[in-house]
Amino acid sequence: MEQLTNSYKENVDWFNETLGVGRSSDIVSRDYIIGNRRARLWVIDGYGMDGTLERMGAFWLQLMPEQVKDLTQMQEFADRFITFSETNVSFDASEIVTSVLLGKSLLLMEGLAGGALMDAKEYPARSVGEPPDGKVLRGSHDGFVEAVVPNMALLRRRIRDPHLTMEGHQLGSRSHTDAVLCYLDDKVDQKLLAELREKLKRIDVNSLTMAQESVAEAIRPKQWYNPFPKVRYTERPDSAAASILEGNIVLMVDNSPSVMILPTTFFDFTQEANEFYFPPLVGTYLRILRIIVFLISMFITPAWYLMVSEPGRLPEWLDFLSSPEPASLGLLWQLLVVEFLIDVLKLASLNTPDSLSNSFSMLGALILGDFAVQAGWLGPEVLVYMAFVSVASFAQPSYEMGYAFKLLRVVLLLITALFDVWGFVLGCLGILVLLATTKPLVGKGYLYPLIPFNGKALWRLIAREPIGRDNT
């Protein structure tokens, strides 16, 4: 059935069958007699606001026959007797079913054309709390939750501007997942916005089970070999609001507390919320320190392996770097094994109960490291360098960028071991080429504002400027 018919019984039977009344325990339906006319209400248990629906039902039951006898359209009934503000009337049966499954309440009434959809829903959600990643010493400690409506309210609280637009979409042919594009309509790049809208419309999947990650995979360029992240995520409303005020677009997906910030470039990953809660000089120092440490973590183990793989390669004042203690495993295998063990410890810590995770991580690292050195499997120098790499990976907020650097570090180490100096040089050039050819989801380019060059924008990404009219 595409459109509602004039038969009340036929419509009721069709919705009962389609929505699964009696088949699904969470589909609740209720019959009323409103002014001597039959009526029926459908709602999903767990979504409906019981107090609101009860008050409206009590009001309808008090209506007298003469108050409704002249009505022929549901819109007339809604205008007179439905007090809930978010109400609309529809004649499209498929649209009505989707709306009910999204949490709206449906009312059909005998002799009235159309169905009333009341958005009297309340999604189950956890309370707002500080997100586990992106913690700050100063500033707000609230974070996004798994429902888009409270998340939109968190942004509205920070940007009280009529130009702030929340554009709703539904993605997934079966799941009909809510997605919201948030932007300032007088500041956003309209061409970029149109491109992103078109990408969302072209998504052809049944469901978005992994929320924002499913969306990113559905619209990202086909570069499976490229580990660099194409999207920047945040769970902090203040970071999302600042990005919107700078002209970016925030994409929210229902069932996820992480939002996507678009467009995303490589240099965006150098920023963190903590920098903006310190004075500009301190914030600039922290940002430069993070960039330096992260770059060192990329090249430190391949460069050290290159320096110590052949004796006499280093000058005398660096001799302390060129004499690692002998061990049962070769130096290359030692570095690869420790890279593997670090990820094993991370996974074990992730799946360990919260009350034990910190203790397990520290004890696991100490026991494994000390045992491996005493048994002669690993040299202490290897553990020192890999400990630095492990700590440095947490110096920036993006886990995706951390694992991208890890994979490239391992590849660079292997190429260096195979081709020595030429391998190291070619590996570094290969990383630069990979960066330059990375395709963003939308935007001017992955290396913007370096390519194409924009000096002012690049400086603002390197240095933490004071807050001003054009700088959020």
Secondary structure in CASP SS format (residue, H / E / C, confidence):
PFRMAT SS
TARGET T0000
AUTHOR 0000-0000-0000
METHOD secondary structure of the structure
MODEL  1
M C 1.00
E C 1.00
Q E 1.00
L C 1.00
T C 1.00
N C 1.00
S C 1.00
Y H 1.00
K H 1.00
E H 1.00
N H 1.00
V H 1.00
D H 1.00
W H 1.00
F H 1.00
N H 1.00
E H 1.00
T H 1.00
L H 1.00
G C 1.00
V E 1.00
G C 1.00
R C 1.00
S E 1.00
S C 1.00
D C 1.00
I E 1.00
V E 1.00
S E 1.00
R E 1.00
D E 1.00
Y E 1.00
I E 1.00
I E 1.00
G C 1.00
N C 1.00
R E 1.00
R E 1.00
A E 1.00
R E 1.00
L E 1.00
W E 1.00
V E 1.00
I E 1.00
D C 1.00
G C 1.00
Y C 1.00
G E 1.00
M C 1.00
D H 1.00
G H 1.00
T H 1.00
L H 1.00
E H 1.00
R H 1.00
M H 1.00
G H 1.00
A H 1.00
F H 1.00
W H 1.00
L H 1.00
Q C 1.00
L C 1.00
M C 1.00
P H 1.00
E H 1.00
Q H 1.00
V H 1.00
K C 1.00
D C 1.00
L C 1.00
T C 1.00
Q E 1.00
M H 1.00
Q H 1.00
E H 1.00
F H 1.00
A H 1.00
D H 1.00
R H 1.00
F H 1.00
I C 1.00
T C 1.00
F C 1.00
S C 1.00
E C 1.00
T E 1.00
N E 1.00
V E 1.00
S E 1.00
F C 1.00
D E 1.00
A H 1.00
S H 1.00
E H 1.00
I H 1.00
V H 1.00
T H 1.00
S H 1.00
V H 1.00
L H 1.00
L C 1.00
G C 1.00
K C 1.00
S E 1.00
L E 1.00
L E 1.00
L E 1.00
M E 1.00
E C 1.00
G C 1.00
L C 1.00
A E 1.00
G C 1.00
G E 1.00
A E 1.00
L E 1.00
M E 1.00
D C 1.00
A C 1.00
K E 1.00
E C 1.00
Y C 1.00
P C 1.00
A C 1.00
R C 1.00
S C 1.00
V C 1.00
G C 1.00
E C 1.00
P C 1.00
P C 1.00
D C 1.00
G C 1.00
K C 1.00
V C 1.00
L C 1.00
R C 1.00
G C 1.00
S C 1.00
H C 1.00
D C 1.00
G C 1.00
F C 1.00
V C 1.00
E C 1.00
A C 1.00
V H 1.00
V H 1.00
P H 1.00
N H 1.00
M H 1.00
A H 1.00
L H 1.00
L H 1.00
R H 1.00
R H 1.00
R H 1.00
I C 1.00
R C 1.00
D C 1.00
P C 1.00
H C 1.00
L E 1.00
T E 1.00
M E 1.00
E E 1.00
G E 1.00
H E 1.00
Q E 1.00
L E 1.00
G C 1.00
S C 1.00
R C 1.00
S C 1.00
H C 1.00
T E 1.00
D E 1.00
A E 1.00
V E 1.00
L E 1.00
C E 1.00
Y E 1.00
L E 1.00
D C 1.00
D C 1.00
K C 1.00
V C 1.00
D C 1.00
Q H 1.00
K H 1.00
L H 1.00
L H 1.00
A H 1.00
E H 1.00
L H 1.00
R H 1.00
E H 1.00
K H 1.00
L H 1.00
K H 1.00
R C 1.00
I C 1.00
D C 1.00
V C 1.00
N C 1.00
S C 1.00
L C 1.00
T C 1.00
M C 1.00
A C 1.00
Q H 1.00
E H 1.00
S H 1.00
V H 1.00
A H 1.00
E H 1.00
A H 1.00
I H 1.00
R C 1.00
P C 1.00
K C 1.00
Q C 1.00
W C 1.00
Y C 1.00
N C 1.00
P C 1.00
F C 1.00
P C 1.00
K C 1.00
V C 1.00
R E 1.00
Y E 1.00
T E 1.00
E C 1.00
R C 1.00
P H 1.00
D H 1.00
S H 1.00
A H 1.00
A H 1.00
A H 1.00
S H 1.00
I H 1.00
L H 1.00
E C 1.00
G C 1.00
N C 1.00
I E 1.00
V E 1.00
L E 1.00
M E 1.00
V E 1.00
D C 1.00
N C 1.00
S C 1.00
P C 1.00
S C 1.00
V E 1.00
M E 1.00
I E 1.00
L E 1.00
P C 1.00
T C 1.00
T C 1.00
F H 1.00
F H 1.00
D H 1.00
F H 1.00
T H 1.00
Q C 1.00
E C 1.00
A H 1.00
N H 1.00
E H 1.00
F H 1.00
Y H 1.00
F C 1.00
P C 1.00
P H 1.00
L H 1.00
V H 1.00
G H 1.00
T H 1.00
Y H 1.00
L H 1.00
R H 1.00
I H 1.00
L H 1.00
R H 1.00
I H 1.00
I H 1.00
V H 1.00
F H 1.00
L H 1.00
I H 1.00
S H 1.00
M H 1.00
F H 1.00
I H 1.00
T H 1.00
P H 1.00
A H 1.00
W H 1.00
Y H 1.00
L H 1.00
M H 1.00
V H 1.00
S C 1.00
E C 1.00
P C 1.00
G C 1.00
R C 1.00
L C 1.00
P C 1.00
E H 1.00
W H 1.00
L H 1.00
D H 1.00
F H 1.00
L H 1.00
S C 1.00
S C 1.00
P C 1.00
E C 1.00
P C 1.00
A C 1.00
S C 1.00
L C 1.00
G C 1.00
L H 1.00
L H 1.00
W H 1.00
Q H 1.00
L H 1.00
L H 1.00
V H 1.00
V H 1.00
E H 1.00
F H 1.00
L H 1.00
I H 1.00
D H 1.00
V H 1.00
L H 1.00
K H 1.00
L H 1.00
A H 1.00
S H 1.00
L H 1.00
N C 1.00
T C 1.00
P C 1.00
D H 1.00
S H 1.00
L H 1.00
S H 1.00
N H 1.00
S H 1.00
F H 1.00
S H 1.00
M H 1.00
L H 1.00
G H 1.00
A H 1.00
L H 1.00
I H 1.00
L H 1.00
G H 1.00
D H 1.00
F H 1.00
A H 1.00
V H 1.00
Q H 1.00
A C 1.00
G C 1.00
W C 1.00
L C 1.00
G C 1.00
P H 1.00
E H 1.00
V H 1.00
L H 1.00
V H 1.00
Y H 1.00
M H 1.00
A H 1.00
F H 1.00
V H 1.00
S H 1.00
V H 1.00
A H 1.00
S C 1.00
F C 1.00
A C 1.00
Q C 1.00
P C 1.00
S C 1.00
Y H 1.00
E H 1.00
M H 1.00
G H 1.00
Y H 1.00
A H 1.00
F H 1.00
K H 1.00
L H 1.00
L H 1.00
R H 1.00
V H 1.00
V H 1.00
L H 1.00
L H 1.00
L H 1.00
I H 1.00
T H 1.00
A H 1.00
L H 1.00
F H 1.00
D H 1.00
V H 1.00
W H 1.00
G H 1.00
F H 1.00
V H 1.00
L H 1.00
G H 1.00
C H 1.00
L H 1.00
G H 1.00
I H 1.00
L H 1.00
V H 1.00
L H 1.00
L H 1.00
A H 1.00
T C 1.00
T C 1.00
K C 1.00
P C 1.00
L C 1.00
V C 1.00
G C 1.00
K C 1.00
G C 1.00
Y C 1.00
L C 1.00
Y C 1.00
P C 1.00
L C 1.00
I C 1.00
P C 1.00
F C 1.00
N C 1.00
G H 1.00
K H 1.00
A H 1.00
L H 1.00
W H 1.00
R H 1.00
L H 1.00
I H 1.00
A C 1.00
R C 1.00
E C 1.00
P C 1.00
I C 1.00
G E 1.00
R C 1.00
D C 1.00
N E 1.00
T C 1.00
END
